[in-house]
Amino acid sequence: MVSFRELARRLVADGVVPRMTHQRVSQLAQQEPDFPPVVQIGRSKAVDYRLARPYFAARKSRQGERTDLKDSPK
């Protein structure tokens, strides 16, 4: 189990992603239904790195994508 801060650091160090912040990890944990299970440890949140690494390796980055230009369902 690693904290969101340590997860972000390891993902960059292992070359899984070019850059990542613990704030972005937190945002993905809240928004993405496929995000690995999160455990509350004291005031910190943690995730199993063995589950998180493959999740981030398979995740398609949509950096800078404008969602306001996509067709909305009618």
KOLGU-4560 file (N, C-alpha, C; in nm, 3 decimals, padded with zeros to 5 digits):
<recs>
<n_xx: 00.084 n_yy: -00.118 n_zz: 00.000 ca_xx: 00.000 ca_yy: 00.000 ca_zz: 00.000 c_xx: 00.089 c_yy: 00.124 c_zz: 00.000 mol: A seq: 1 type: MET>
<n_xx: 00.054 n_yy: 00.219 n_zz: -00.086 ca_xx: 00.129 ca_yy: 00.345 ca_zz: -00.092 c_xx: 00.031 c_yy: 00.462 c_zz: -00.089 mol: A seq: 2 type: VAL>
<n_xx: 00.076 n_yy: 00.573 n_zz: -00.034 ca_xx: -00.007 ca_yy: 00.693 ca_zz: -00.032 c_xx: -00.017 c_yy: 00.749 c_zz: -00.174 mol: A seq: 3 type: SER>
<n_xx: -00.110 n_yy: 00.839 n_zz: -00.195 ca_xx: -00.126 ca_yy: 00.901 ca_zz: -00.326 c_xx: 00.001 c_yy: 00.976 c_zz: -00.365 mol: A seq: 4 type: PHE>
<n_xx: 00.066 n_yy: 01.040 n_zz: -00.269 ca_xx: 00.189 ca_yy: 01.113 ca_zz: -00.296 c_xx: 00.299 c_yy: 01.017 c_zz: -00.342 mol: A seq: 5 type: ARG>
<n_xx: 00.314 n_yy: 00.905 n_zz: -00.271 ca_xx: 00.415 ca_yy: 00.806 ca_zz: -00.307 c_xx: 00.380 c_yy: 00.738 c_zz: -00.439 mol: A seq: 6 type: GLU>
<n_xx: 00.252 n_yy: 00.714 n_zz: -00.464 ca_xx: 00.209 ca_yy: 00.655 ca_zz: -00.590 c_xx: 00.249 c_yy: 00.744 c_zz: -00.707 mol: A seq: 7 type: LEU>
<n_xx: 00.223 n_yy: 00.873 n_zz: -00.697 ca_xx: 00.259 ca_yy: 00.967 ca_zz: -00.803 c_xx: 00.410 c_yy: 00.966 c_zz: -00.825 mol: A seq: 8 type: ALA>
<n_xx: 00.487 n_yy: 00.966 n_zz: -00.718 ca_xx: 00.633 ca_yy: 00.965 ca_zz: -00.729 c_xx: 00.683 c_yy: 00.838 c_zz: -00.797 mol: A seq: 9 type: ARG>
<n_xx: 00.629 n_yy: 00.724 n_zz: -00.757 ca_xx: 00.672 ca_yy: 00.596 ca_zz: -00.814 c_xx: 00.634 c_yy: 00.582 c_zz: -00.961 mol: A seq: 10 type: ARG>
<n_xx: 00.516 n_yy: 00.627 n_zz: -00.997 ca_xx: 00.474 ca_yy: 00.617 ca_zz: -01.137 c_xx: 00.569 c_yy: 00.693 c_zz: -01.228 mol: A seq: 11 type: LEU>
<n_xx: 00.614 n_yy: 00.809 n_zz: -01.184 ca_xx: 00.709 ca_yy: 00.888 ca_zz: -01.263 c_xx: 00.847 c_yy: 00.820 c_zz: -01.261 mol: A seq: 12 type: VAL>
<n_xx: 00.892 n_yy: 00.776 n_zz: -01.144 ca_xx: 01.023 ca_yy: 00.712 ca_zz: -01.132 c_xx: 01.032 c_yy: 00.584 c_zz: -01.215 mol: A seq: 13 type: ALA>
<n_xx: 00.922 n_yy: 00.509 n_zz: -01.223 ca_xx: 00.920 ca_yy: 00.384 ca_zz: -01.299 c_xx: 00.896 c_yy: 00.407 c_zz: -01.449 mol: A seq: 14 type: ASP>
<n_xx: 00.872 n_yy: 00.532 n_zz: -01.487 ca_xx: 00.850 ca_yy: 00.563 ca_zz: -01.628 c_xx: 00.713 c_yy: 00.526 c_zz: -01.681 mol: A seq: 15 type: GLY>
<n_xx: 00.618 n_yy: 00.504 n_zz: -01.592 ca_xx: 00.483 ca_yy: 00.469 ca_zz: -01.635 c_xx: 00.414 c_yy: 00.591 c_zz: -01.696 mol: A seq: 16 type: VAL>
<n_xx: 00.434 n_yy: 00.706 n_zz: -01.635 ca_xx: 00.379 ca_yy: 00.834 ca_zz: -01.683 c_xx: 00.491 c_yy: 00.939 c_zz: -01.680 mol: A seq: 17 type: VAL>
<n_xx: 00.485 n_yy: 01.038 n_zz: -01.770 ca_xx: 00.590 ca_yy: 01.140 ca_zz: -01.770 c_xx: 00.587 c_yy: 01.230 c_zz: -01.647 mol: A seq: 18 type: PRO>
<n_xx: 00.467 n_yy: 01.260 n_zz: -01.597 ca_xx: 00.454 ca_yy: 01.338 ca_zz: -01.474 c_xx: 00.317 c_yy: 01.311 c_zz: -01.412 mol: A seq: 19 type: ARG>
<n_xx: 00.313 n_yy: 01.324 n_zz: -01.279 ca_xx: 00.189 ca_yy: 01.297 ca_zz: -01.205 c_xx: 00.200 c_yy: 01.366 c_zz: -01.071 mol: A seq: 20 type: MET>
<n_xx: 00.087 n_yy: 01.420 n_zz: -01.024 ca_xx: 00.082 ca_yy: 01.479 ca_zz: -00.891 c_xx: -00.014 c_yy: 01.400 c_zz: -00.804 mol: A seq: 21 type: THR>
<n_xx: 00.003 n_yy: 01.413 n_zz: -00.673 ca_xx: -00.089 ca_yy: 01.343 ca_zz: -00.584 c_xx: -00.230 c_yy: 01.401 c_zz: -00.595 mol: A seq: 22 type: HIS>
<n_xx: -00.240 n_yy: 01.529 n_zz: -00.634 ca_xx: -00.371 ca_yy: 01.589 ca_zz: -00.653 c_xx: -00.445 c_yy: 01.523 c_zz: -00.770 mol: A seq: 23 type: GLN>
<n_xx: -00.370 n_yy: 01.494 n_zz: -00.878 ca_xx: -00.431 ca_yy: 01.429 ca_zz: -00.994 c_xx: -00.471 c_yy: 01.286 c_zz: -00.959 mol: A seq: 24 type: ARG>
<n_xx: -00.390 n_yy: 01.217 n_zz: -00.881 ca_xx: -00.426 ca_yy: 01.082 ca_zz: -00.837 c_xx: -00.556 c_yy: 01.087 c_zz: -00.758 mol: A seq: 25 type: VAL>
<n_xx: -00.568 n_yy: 01.184 n_zz: -00.668 ca_xx: -00.689 ca_yy: 01.199 ca_zz: -00.589 c_xx: -00.810 c_yy: 01.226 c_zz: -00.678 mol: A seq: 26 type: SER>
<n_xx: -00.792 n_yy: 01.313 n_zz: -00.776 ca_xx: -00.900 ca_yy: 01.346 ca_zz: -00.869 c_xx: -00.945 c_yy: 01.221 c_zz: -00.946 mol: A seq: 27 type: GLN>
<n_xx: -00.851 n_yy: 01.143 n_zz: -00.996 ca_xx: -00.886 ca_yy: 01.021 ca_zz: -01.069 c_xx: -00.955 c_yy: 00.921 c_zz: -00.979 mol: A seq: 28 type: LEU>
<n_xx: -00.911 n_yy: 00.910 n_zz: -00.854 ca_xx: -00.973 ca_yy: 00.817 ca_zz: -00.760 c_xx: -01.120 c_yy: 00.852 c_zz: -00.737 mol: A seq: 29 type: ALA>
<n_xx: -01.152 n_yy: 00.980 n_zz: -00.740 ca_xx: -01.289 ca_yy: 01.024 ca_zz: -00.719 c_xx: -01.375 c_yy: 01.011 c_zz: -00.845 mol: A seq: 30 type: GLN>
<n_xx: -01.314 n_yy: 01.029 n_zz: -00.962 ca_xx: -01.391 ca_yy: 01.037 ca_zz: -01.086 c_xx: -01.396 c_yy: 00.908 c_zz: -01.168 mol: A seq: 31 type: GLN>
<n_xx: -01.294 n_yy: 00.827 n_zz: -01.160 ca_xx: -01.283 ca_yy: 00.710 ca_zz: -01.246 c_xx: -01.338 c_yy: 00.585 c_zz: -01.177 mol: A seq: 32 type: GLU>
<n_xx: -01.440 n_yy: 00.522 n_zz: -01.236 ca_xx: -01.496 ca_yy: 00.401 ca_zz: -01.173 c_xx: -01.401 c_yy: 00.282 c_zz: -01.175 mol: A seq: 33 type: PRO>
<n_xx: -01.305 n_yy: 00.279 n_zz: -01.268 ca_xx: -01.212 ca_yy: 00.167 ca_zz: -01.277 c_xx: -01.089 c_yy: 00.182 c_zz: -01.188 mol: A seq: 34 type: ASP>
<n_xx: -01.080 n_yy: 00.293 n_zz: -01.114 ca_xx: -00.963 ca_yy: 00.317 ca_zz: -01.029 c_xx: -00.954 c_yy: 00.207 c_zz: -00.924 mol: A seq: 35 type: PHE>
<n_xx: -00.832 n_yy: 00.160 n_zz: -00.894 ca_xx: -00.816 ca_yy: 00.055 ca_zz: -00.792 c_xx: -00.873 c_yy: 00.098 c_zz: -00.656 mol: A seq: 36 type: PRO>
<n_xx: -00.910 n_yy: 00.000 n_zz: -00.573 ca_xx: -00.969 ca_yy: 00.032 ca_zz: -00.442 c_xx: -00.877 c_yy: 00.121 c_zz: -00.357 mol: A seq: 37 type: PRO>
<n_xx: -00.939 n_yy: 00.219 n_zz: -00.292 ca_xx: -00.867 ca_yy: 00.314 ca_zz: -00.208 c_xx: -00.897 c_yy: 00.282 c_zz: -00.061 mol: A seq: 38 type: VAL>
<n_xx: -00.793 n_yy: 00.285 n_zz: 00.022 ca_xx: -00.805 ca_yy: 00.256 ca_zz: 00.165 c_xx: -00.767 c_yy: 00.382 c_zz: 00.242 mol: A seq: 39 type: VAL>
<n_xx: -00.848 n_yy: 00.416 n_zz: 00.342 ca_xx: -00.817 ca_yy: 00.530 ca_zz: 00.428 c_xx: -00.727 c_yy: 00.481 c_zz: 00.542 mol: A seq: 40 type: GLN>
<n_xx: -00.609 n_yy: 00.544 n_zz: 00.555 ca_xx: -00.516 ca_yy: 00.512 ca_zz: 00.663 c_xx: -00.488 c_yy: 00.641 c_zz: 00.737 mol: A seq: 41 type: ILE>
<n_xx: -00.552 n_yy: 00.658 n_zz: 00.852 ca_xx: -00.542 ca_yy: 00.785 ca_zz: 00.924 c_xx: -00.605 c_yy: 00.894 c_zz: 00.840 mol: A seq: 42 type: GLY>
<n_xx: -00.529 n_yy: 01.000 n_zz: 00.814 ca_xx: -00.580 ca_yy: 01.109 ca_zz: 00.730 c_xx: -00.541 c_yy: 01.093 c_zz: 00.583 mol: A seq: 43 type: ARG>
<n_xx: -00.463 n_yy: 00.989 n_zz: 00.554 ca_xx: -00.415 ca_yy: 00.967 ca_zz: 00.418 c_xx: -00.496 c_yy: 00.858 c_zz: 00.349 mol: A seq: 44 type: SER>
<n_xx: -00.495 n_yy: 00.864 n_zz: 00.217 ca_xx: -00.556 ca_yy: 00.758 ca_zz: 00.136 c_xx: -00.444 c_yy: 00.681 c_zz: 00.070 mol: A seq: 45 type: LYS>
<n_xx: -00.464 n_yy: 00.549 n_zz: 00.059 ca_xx: -00.360 ca_yy: 00.464 ca_zz: 00.003 c_xx: -00.422 c_yy: 00.368 c_zz: -00.098 mol: A seq: 46 type: ALA>
<n_xx: -00.336 n_yy: 00.318 n_zz: -00.185 ca_xx: -00.378 ca_yy: 00.223 ca_zz: -00.288 c_xx: -00.268 c_yy: 00.118 c_zz: -00.304 mol: A seq: 47 type: VAL>
<n_xx: -00.306 n_yy: -00.001 n_zz: -00.347 ca_xx: -00.209 ca_yy: -00.108 ca_zz: -00.369 c_xx: -00.135 c_yy: -00.078 c_zz: -00.500 mol: A seq: 48 type: ASP>
<n_xx: -00.004 n_yy: -00.062 n_zz: -00.491 ca_xx: 00.075 ca_yy: -00.026 ca_zz: -00.610 c_xx: 00.069 c_yy: -00.135 c_zz: -00.717 mol: A seq: 49 type: TYR>
<n_xx: 00.054 n_yy: -00.260 n_zz: -00.675 ca_xx: 00.047 ca_yy: -00.371 ca_zz: -00.771 c_xx: -00.078 c_yy: -00.363 c_zz: -00.857 mol: A seq: 50 type: ARG>
<n_xx: -00.182 n_yy: -00.296 n_zz: -00.808 ca_xx: -00.305 ca_yy: -00.277 ca_zz: -00.886 c_xx: -00.303 c_yy: -00.143 c_zz: -00.960 mol: A seq: 51 type: LEU>
<n_xx: -00.242 n_yy: -00.043 n_zz: -00.898 ca_xx: -00.241 ca_yy: 00.092 ca_zz: -00.957 c_xx: -00.149 c_yy: 00.103 c_zz: -01.077 mol: A seq: 52 type: ALA>
<n_xx: -00.034 n_yy: 00.037 n_zz: -01.073 ca_xx: 00.062 ca_yy: 00.049 ca_zz: -01.184 c_xx: 00.001 c_yy: 00.003 c_zz: -01.316 mol: A seq: 53 type: ARG>
<n_xx: -00.061 n_yy: -00.116 n_zz: -01.323 ca_xx: -00.121 ca_yy: -00.157 ca_zz: -01.451 c_xx: -00.237 c_yy: -00.065 c_zz: -01.493 mol: A seq: 54 type: PRO>
<n_xx: -00.310 n_yy: -00.011 n_zz: -01.396 ca_xx: -00.419 ca_yy: 00.082 ca_zz: -01.428 c_xx: -00.364 c_yy: 00.204 c_zz: -01.501 mol: A seq: 55 type: TYR>
<n_xx: -00.258 n_yy: 00.264 n_zz: -01.447 ca_xx: -00.201 ca_yy: 00.384 ca_zz: -01.508 c_xx: -00.129 c_yy: 00.352 c_zz: -01.639 mol: A seq: 56 type: PHE>
<n_xx: -00.068 n_yy: 00.233 n_zz: -01.648 ca_xx: 00.000 ca_yy: 00.194 ca_zz: -01.772 c_xx: -00.098 c_yy: 00.178 c_zz: -01.887 mol: A seq: 57 type: ALA>
<n_xx: -00.219 n_yy: 00.131 n_zz: -01.857 ca_xx: -00.321 ca_yy: 00.109 ca_zz: -01.962 c_xx: -00.406 c_yy: 00.233 c_zz: -01.988 mol: A seq: 58 type: ALA>
<n_xx: -00.401 n_yy: 00.329 n_zz: -01.899 ca_xx: -00.488 ca_yy: 00.447 ca_zz: -01.910 c_xx: -00.442 c_yy: 00.539 c_zz: -02.022 mol: A seq: 59 type: ARG>
<n_xx: -00.536 n_yy: 00.580 n_zz: -02.106 ca_xx: -00.506 ca_yy: 00.672 ca_zz: -02.215 c_xx: -00.512 c_yy: 00.815 c_zz: -02.162 mol: A seq: 60 type: LYS>
<n_xx: -00.406 n_yy: 00.890 n_zz: -02.179 ca_xx: -00.402 ca_yy: 01.029 ca_zz: -02.134 c_xx: -00.483 c_yy: 01.116 c_zz: -02.230 mol: A seq: 61 type: SER>
<n_xx: -00.567 n_yy: 01.200 n_zz: -02.173 ca_xx: -00.648 ca_yy: 01.290 ca_zz: -02.254 c_xx: -00.615 c_yy: 01.435 c_zz: -02.219 mol: A seq: 62 type: ARG>
<n_xx: -00.489 n_yy: 01.459 n_zz: -02.196 ca_xx: -00.443 ca_yy: 01.591 ca_zz: -02.155 c_xx: -00.478 c_yy: 01.696 c_zz: -02.259 mol: A seq: 63 type: GLN>
<n_xx: -00.544 n_yy: 01.802 n_zz: -02.215 ca_xx: -00.578 ca_yy: 01.913 ca_zz: -02.302 c_xx: -00.697 c_yy: 01.889 c_zz: -02.392 mol: A seq: 64 type: GLY>
<n_xx: -00.764 n_yy: 01.776 n_zz: -02.376 ca_xx: -00.880 ca_yy: 01.746 ca_zz: -02.460 c_xx: -00.996 c_yy: 01.836 c_zz: -02.423 mol: A seq: 65 type: GLU>
<n_xx: -01.058 n_yy: 01.896 n_zz: -02.523 ca_xx: -01.170 ca_yy: 01.986 ca_zz: -02.498 c_xx: -01.300 c_yy: 01.907 c_zz: -02.503 mol: A seq: 66 type: ARG>
<n_xx: -01.359 n_yy: 01.890 n_zz: -02.387 ca_xx: -01.483 ca_yy: 01.813 ca_zz: -02.380 c_xx: -01.603 c_yy: 01.895 c_zz: -02.425 mol: A seq: 67 type: THR>
<n_xx: -01.590 n_yy: 02.028 n_zz: -02.429 ca_xx: -01.701 ca_yy: 02.112 ca_zz: -02.471 c_xx: -01.727 c_yy: 02.103 c_zz: -02.621 mol: A seq: 68 type: ASP>
<n_xx: -01.634 n_yy: 02.048 n_zz: -02.696 ca_xx: -01.651 ca_yy: 02.038 ca_zz: -02.841 c_xx: -01.708 c_yy: 01.903 c_zz: -02.884 mol: A seq: 69 type: LEU>
<n_xx: -01.718 n_yy: 01.810 n_zz: -02.790 ca_xx: -01.772 ca_yy: 01.678 ca_zz: -02.822 c_xx: -01.923 c_yy: 01.685 c_zz: -02.840 mol: A seq: 70 type: LYS>
<n_xx: -01.972 n_yy: 01.597 n_zz: -02.925 ca_xx: -02.117 ca_yy: 01.589 ca_zz: -02.944 c_xx: -02.179 c_yy: 01.534 c_zz: -02.818 mol: A seq: 71 type: ASP>
<n_xx: -02.281 n_yy: 01.601 n_zz: -02.771 ca_xx: -02.351 ca_yy: 01.554 ca_zz: -02.653 c_xx: -02.471 c_yy: 01.469 c_zz: -02.698 mol: A seq: 72 type: SER>
<n_xx: -02.507 n_yy: 01.368 n_zz: -02.619 ca_xx: -02.623 ca_yy: 01.284 ca_zz: -02.654 c_xx: -02.750 c_yy: 01.370 c_zz: -02.655 mol: A seq: 73 type: PRO>
<n_xx: -02.833 n_yy: 01.346 n_zz: -02.752 ca_xx: -02.956 ca_yy: 01.425 ca_zz: -02.765 c_xx: -03.076 c_yy: 01.353 c_zz: -02.715 mol: A seq: 74 type: LYS>
</recs>
